[in-house]
């Protein structure tokens, strides 16, 4: 069978999507793909969903954050973004999605926008406020901190926590803010 000429081949765009959930959540590509299809079908209907042709081509998730690359037909990007905004849980686990970029190729999207996305910088003891019980937290590359407390998880930023070695009261070090 002959290949289609280049001007007749379908054109694709790739949505680089950041995925967030609780740190103990386990997500995989199959259930995520199913939820994307259901969201597109519910929002766009059968014909609109078929036109957009949303397909998850890359997926990784660990320790509460990850990324996905979703393929969509050119011209259907805005409708695909709207469908992705409707995804709020996968296998009963609540998730948050953020479209970081739209790219013409998978490689360009991954290299430009997923260089360090979802990685964790360090794991250390953090203090959310003076007098609070210390807890273990994971400081992510994007500045967010996931803190595991006795009551569950707390989301924080670098400015909400003490920085070990610089302003950690346990080390007796003074803050660099003085």
RONUBA-639735 format. One record per residue: y, z, x of N, C-alpha, C, O in turn. Coordinates in steps of 0.02 Angstrom, whole numbers, padded with zeros to 5 digits, always signed. Example, Ala and Ser with C-alpha at 12.3 -4.5 7.8 and 13.67 -1.06 7.14 Angstrom:
! RONUBA-639735
-00284+00390+00660-00225+00390+00615-00165+00390+00660-00166+00423+00712/-00112+00354+00642-00053+00357+00684+00002+00394+00645+00057+00402+00670/
! end
This chain:
! RONUBA-639735
-00058+00000+00042+00000+00000+00000+00062+00000+00044+00065+00037+00094/+00111-00040+00027+00172-00046+00066+00219+00013+00053+00219+00043-00001/+00258+00028+00104+00310+00079+00096+00369+00051+00058+00382-00009+00060/+00404+00095+00024+00465+00074-00010+00520+00061+00041+00524+00096+00091/+00562+00011+00029+00619+00002+00074+00664+00063+00072+00666+00100+00022/+00701+00074+00125+00741+00134+00132+00790+00144+00074+00801+00200+00052/+00819+00090+00050+00869+00096-00004+00837+00114-00071+00874+00130-00118/+00771+00110-00077+00737+00128-00139+00703+00197-00137+00681+00222-00188/+00699+00226-00077+00667+00292-00071+00711+00346-00101+00773+00340-00101/+00680+00399-00128+00720+00454-00156+00758+00490-00100+00732+00499-00045/+00819+00509-00115+00861+00547-00068+00855+00621-00085+00855+00640-00144/+00850+00662-00034+00840+00734-00044+00897+00773-00013+00928+00751+00035/+00909+00831-00040+00952+00881-00010+00911+00945-00007+00865+00956-00047/+00927+00987+00041+00889+01048+00053+00936+01108+00046+00986+01113+00081/+00918+01153+00001+00957+01214-00010+00927+01269+00034+00868+01285+00029/+00968+01297+00077+00947+01353+00119+00963+01416+00080+01022+01431+00067/+00911+01454+00062+00918+01511+00017+00899+01575+00052+00846+01579+00084/+00942+01625+00047+00927+01692+00074+00895+01733+00018+00920+01733-00038/+00841+01768+00034+00804+01808-00015+00808+01881+00005+00795+01898+00062/+00825+01925-00043+00827+01997-00031+00789+02033-00085+00789+02013-00144/+00756+02088-00066+00721+02130-00113+00714+02199-00081+00744+02213-00029/+00676+02242-00113+00663+02308-00084+00622+02300-00020+00585+02251-00012/+00628+02348+00025+00595+02343+00090+00519+02342+00084+00485+02314+00127/+00491+02373+00031+00418+02376+00025+00391+02319-00018+00331+02318-00033/+00432+02273-00039+00410+02217-00081+00371+02166-00039+00386+02155+00020/+00320+02137-00070+00282+02084-00036+00288+02021-00079+00265+02019-00136/+00317+01970-00051+00326+01906-00085+00292+01851-00045+00289+01854+00016/+00268+01801-00081+00239+01743-00047+00265+01679-00079+00298+01681-00131/+00251+01623-00047+00278+01559-00068+00256+01538-00137+00297+01515-00177/+00193+01546-00154+00166+01523-00218+00200+01554-00278+00225+01517-00321/+00202+01620-00283+00237+01651-00340+00312+01635-00341+00341+01629-00395/+00343+01629-00282+00414+01612-00280+00424+01541-00307+00471+01529-00346/+00381+01494-00288+00385+01425-00313+00377+01424-00389+00414+01389-00424/+00329+01462-00414+00317+01464-00486+00379+01490-00523+00397+01461-00575/+00412+01542-00498+00472+01568-00531+00530+01518-00528+00569+01514-00575/+00535+01481-00472+00588+01430-00467+00575+01376-00519+00622+01354-00553/+00512+01354-00527+00496+01303-00577+00511+01329-00648+00540+01293-00688/+00491+01390-00663+00503+01418-00729+00578+01424-00744+00600+01408-00799/+00616+01446-00694+00689+01452-00704+00720+01384-00716+00764+01377-00760/+00699+01334-00679+00726+01266-00688+00707+01239-00757+00747+01208-00791/+00645+01250-00777+00622+01225-00841+00658+01260-00899+00676+01228-00948/+00668+01325-00894+00702+01362-00947+00776+01344-00952+00803+01340-01007/+00808+01332-00895+00880+01316-00896+00893+01243-00910+00937+01226-00950/+00856+01199-00876+00871+01127-00879+00827+01089-00929+00842+01032-00945/+00774+01120-00952+00727+01086-00996+00679+01044-00955+00686+01039-00894/+00630+01014-00988+00580+00974-00952+00610+00914-00917+00596+00904-00858/+00651+00873-00951+00678+00814-00916+00725+00833-00858+00722+00802-00805/+00767+00884-00868+00812+00905-00814+00775+00935-00755+00794+00924-00698/+00723+00973-00770+00682+01002-00717+00647+00947-00676+00643+00951-00615/+00623+00896-00711+00590+00840-00677+00640+00801-00635+00624+00778-00580/+00702+00793-00659+00753+00758-00621+00771+00796-00558+00780+00765-00505/+00777+00861-00562+00796+00902-00504+00738+00905-00454+00750+00903-00393/+00676+00909-00478+00616+00910-00436+00620+00963-00381+00612+00948-00322/+00632+01026-00401+00638+01081-00353+00570+01097-00322+00521+01108-00357/+00568+01097-00256+00507+01113-00219+00524+01159-00160+00570+01144-00121/+00488+01214-00153+00498+01259-00096+00458+01230-00037+00397+01227-00039/+00494+01209+00015+00460+01178+00072+00451+01227+00130+00406+01217+00171/+00492+01279+00134+00484+01331+00184+00497+01398+00150+00540+01403+00106/+00458+01449+00171+00468+01515+00142+00444+01567+00192+00390+01561+00220/+00486+01618+00203+00465+01675+00244+00499+01737+00215+00556+01735+00193/+00462+01792+00215+00487+01854+00188+00452+01913+00221+00391+01914+00225/+00491+01961+00245+00462+02021+00275+00514+02076+00273+00574+02064+00283/+00492+02137+00261+00535+02197+00264+00597+02192+00220+00651+02215+00239/+00590+02162+00162+00645+02162+00115+00693+02104+00118+00738+02098+00076/+00686+02060+00167+00730+02002+00170+00692+01942+00197+00641+01949+00231/+00718+01884+00182+00686+01823+00205+00729+01763+00187+00787+01769+00170/+00697+01705+00192+00734+01643+00178+00686+01592+00151+00625+01595+00160/+00715+01543+00117+00676+01487+00090+00718+01424+00096+00779+01427+00096/+00683+01368+00102+00716+01303+00099+00688+01268+00038+00627+01257+00033/+00732+01250-00008+00712+01219-00071+00736+01147-00072+00795+01134-00063/+00690+01100-00083+00706+01029-00085+00728+01011-00156+00697+01032-00205/+00781+00971-00161+00806+00949-00226+00832+00877-00219+00854+00857-00165/+00828+00839-00272+00854+00770-00270+00929+00770-00262+00965+00813-00290/+00953+00721-00224+01026+00714-00216+01057+00701-00284+01031+00663-00324/+01113+00731-00296+01146+00725-00361+01128+00780-00410+01160+00787-00462/+01076+00819-00394+01054+00874-00438+01066+00942-00405+01038+00992-00428/+01107+00944-00353+01116+01006-00314+01147+01061-00357+01123+01118-00355/+01199+01046-00395+01231+01097-00435+01185+01125-00488+01185+01185-00501/+01146+01082-00519+01098+01106-00569+01043+01148-00537+01020+01196-00567/+01023+01129-00476+00972+01169-00441+01000+01237-00422+00964+01287-00427/+01063+01240-00401+01093+01305-00385+01095+01350-00446+01083+01410-00442/+01111+01320-00504+01112+01359-00566+01043+01384-00584+01036+01441-00606/+00992+01343-00574+00923+01365-00588+00902+01421-00541+00870+01469-00563/+00921+01417-00477+00904+01470-00430+00939+01535-00448+00912+01590-00437/+00998+01531-00477+01035+01591-00497+00999+01627-00554+01011+01687-00565/+00955+01593-00590+00918+01623-00645+00856+01661-00622+00826+01698-00661/+00836+01653-00559+00777+01688-00534+00798+01760-00516+00840+01770-00472/+00769+01809-00550+00787+01878-00537+00728+01922-00517+00737+01979-00497/+00667+01896-00524+00609+01934-00501+00551+01887-00486+00546+01832-00515/+00508+01909-00441+00447+01872-00423+00390+01922-00424+00393+01973-00388/+00339+01909-00463+00281+01955-00469+00302+02026-00485+00273+02074-00459/+00352+02034-00527+00375+02100-00547+00421+02134-00498+00446+02189-00512/+00433+02104-00440+00478+02132-00390+00548+02103-00400+00555+02042-00401/+00599+02145-00409+00667+02117-00417+00690+02086-00351+00680+02113-00297/+00723+02028-00357+00748+01994-00297+00819+01970-00309+00842+01963-00366/+00854+01958-00255+00920+01928-00256+00918+01866-00214+00891+01866-00158/+00947+01812-00239+00949+01749-00202+01022+01730-00188+01065+01742-00230/+01033+01702-00130+01099+01677-00113+01090+01610-00077+01056+01606-00026/+01120+01557-00104+01117+01492-00072+01167+01493-00015+01228+01497-00026/+01142+01488+00046+01185+01491+00104+01215+01424+00121+01271+01420+00146/+01178+01370+00108+01203+01303+00127+01163+01249+00093+01108+01261+00067/+01191+01190+00094+01156+01130+00072+01155+01083+00132+01207+01072+00163/+01097+01057+00148+01089+01015+00207+01054+00950+00189+01019+00946+00139/+01063+00900+00231+01030+00836+00221+00960+00834+00251+00920+00792+00232/+00946+00879+00298+00879+00883+00328+00857+00955+00333+00898+01001+00335/+00792+00966+00334+00764+01033+00340+00784+01063+00407+00805+01121+00411/+00777+01023+00460+00790+01048+00527+00862+01071+00535+00875+01125+00562/+00909+01031+00512+00980+01050+00518+00995+01114+00479+01032+01157+00502/+00966+01120+00420+00976+01180+00380+00949+01242+00413+00981+01294+00414/+00889+01237+00441+00858+01295+00475+00897+01314+00537+00910+01373+00549/+00914+01265+00578+00948+01280+00641+01018+01307+00631+01039+01353+00665/+01054+01278+00584+01123+01298+00573+01131+01363+00534+01176+01402+00548/+01088+01374+00485+01100+01429+00439+01047+01483+00440+01058+01536+00410/+00991+01473+00473+00939+01524+00475+00926+01548+00546+00873+01574+00561/+00974+01539+00590+00965+01558+00660+00946+01631+00669+00902+01646+00710/+00976+01676+00631+00959+01746+00638+00955+01779+00570+00955+01841+00566/+00951+01740+00517+00952+01768+00449+00891+01810+00436+00835+01789+00451/+00901+01867+00407+00846+01908+00385+00815+01950+00440+00769+01989+00426/+00837+01944+00502+00808+01983+00556+00837+02053+00558+00892+02064+00532/+00802+02099+00589+00826+02167+00594+00847+02180+00666+00811+02163+00713/+00906+02210+00675+00931+02224+00741+00895+02283+00773+00873+02278+00830/+00890+02338+00737+00856+02396+00764+00836+02442+00707+00858+02434+00650/+00793+02489+00724+00773+02540+00676+00793+02606+00707+00774+02621+00763/+00831+02646+00670+00855+02708+00698+00869+02759+00643+00863+02744+00583/+00887+02819+00664+00906+02871+00617+00979+02861+00599+01021+02852+00643/+00995+02863+00535+01064+02854+00513+01085+02913+00470+01043+02946+00439/+01150+02926+00469+01179+02978+00427+01230+02944+00382+01276+02911+00406/+01221+02952+00316+01267+02919+00270+01331+02957+00259+01383+02927+00248/+01329+03023+00263+01390+03064+00256+01377+03130+00292+01320+03150+00300/+01430+03163+00315+01420+03228+00349+01383+03277+00304+01400+03284+00245/+01334+03310+00331+01295+03359+00294+01235+03330+00258+01192+03368+00236/+01231+03265+00251+01173+03235+00218+01112+03238+00264+01117+03242+00325/+01055+03237+00233+00993+03236+00271+00987+03169+00306+01004+03117+00278/+00963+03171+00367+00954+03109+00404+00895+03070+00375+00849+03098+00347/+00899+03004+00383+00847+02961+00357+00837+02903+00405+00880+02889+00447/+00780+02871+00399+00766+02813+00441+00796+02751+00409+00789+02740+00349/+00830+02711+00449+00861+02651+00423+00848+02592+00469+00838+02600+00529/+00849+02534+00439+00842+02472+00478+00908+02434+00475+00931+02415+00422/+00937+02425+00533+01001+02390+00538+00986+02316+00546+00954+02295+00595/+01009+02276+00499+00996+02204+00499+01051+02168+00538+01105+02195+00550/+01035+02106+00557+01083+02066+00596+01147+02051+00557+01199+02041+00588/+01144+02049+00491+01203+02032+00452+01248+02093+00438+01296+02087+00400/+01233+02151+00467+01276+02209+00459+01253+02258+00406+01279+02313+00402/+01205+02239+00365+01180+02284+00313+01128+02331+00343+01096+02316+00393/+01121+02389+00311+01073+02439+00333+01031+02459+00273+01058+02478+00221/+00965+02454+00279+00919+02477+00227+00895+02546+00247+00862+02554+00299/+00911+02597+00207+00895+02666+00224+00842+02691+00176+00848+02686+00115/+00788+02720+00204+00734+02748+00164+00747+02823+00159+00746+02859+00209/+00760+02847+00098+00772+02918+00086+00714+02945+00045+00669+02907+00025/+00714+03010+00032+00661+03040-00008+00661+03015-00080+00609+03015-00112/+00719+02994-00105+00724+02971-00174+00713+02896-00182+00710+02871-00238/+00708+02859-00128+00700+02786-00132+00741+02752-00077+00747+02779-00022/+00768+02695-00093+00806+02655-00045+00881+02659-00060+00901+02662-00118/+00920+02658-00007+00992+02656-00013+01017+02598+00029+00997+02591+00087/+01061+02558+00001+01091+02504+00039+01158+02527+00068+01196+02561+00034/+01171+02511+00130+01233+02532+00163+01255+02476+00210+01221+02426+00218/+01312+02487+00241+01337+02441+00292+01346+02480+00357+01339+02541+00357/+01361+02446+00411+01371+02479+00475+01426+02531+00471+01421+02584+00502/+01479+02518+00433+01534+02565+00429+01516+02627+00388+01550+02678+00395/+01465+02624+00346+01443+02681+00306+01400+02730+00346+01390+02787+00325/+01374+02709+00402+01326+02749+00440+01353+02765+00509+01401+02733+00533/+01323+02814+00540+01341+02828+00609+01302+02781+00654+01246+02760+00637/+01331+02764+00710+01298+02719+00757+01266+02761+00811+01301+02797+00847/+01199+02759+00819+01165+02799+00869+01194+02786+00939+01203+02729+00960/+01208+02841+00975+01234+02834+01043+01309+02832+01046+01338+02848+01098/+01342+02813+00992+01415+02810+00991+01444+02866+00949+01486+02904+00973/+01423+02870+00887+01453+02920+00843+01400+02964+00810+01414+02997+00760/+01341+02966+00838+01287+03007+00811+01301+03080+00826+01302+03099+00885/+01312+03122+00775+01326+03193+00787+01271+03228+00827+01286+03276+00863/+01210+03206+00821+01155+03238+00857+01162+03230+00932+01139+03273+00970/+01192+03176+00954+01199+03164+01025+01260+03199+01054+01271+03201+01114/+01302+03229+01009+01362+03262+01033+01415+03214+01056+01465+03235+01084/+01406+03150+01044+01455+03100+01065+01510+03095+01013+01498+03099+00953/+01570+03086+01038+01627+03077+00992+01630+03005+00970+01603+02960+01003/+01662+02995+00914+01669+02928+00887+01716+02887+00931+01761+02915+00963/+01706+02822+00933+01750+02777+00971+01815+02766+00935+01860+02733+00962/+01822+02793+00874+01882+02781+00834+01942+02822+00858+01998+02808+00838/+01931+02873+00901+01985+02917+00923+02029+02883+00973+02078+02913+00997/
! end
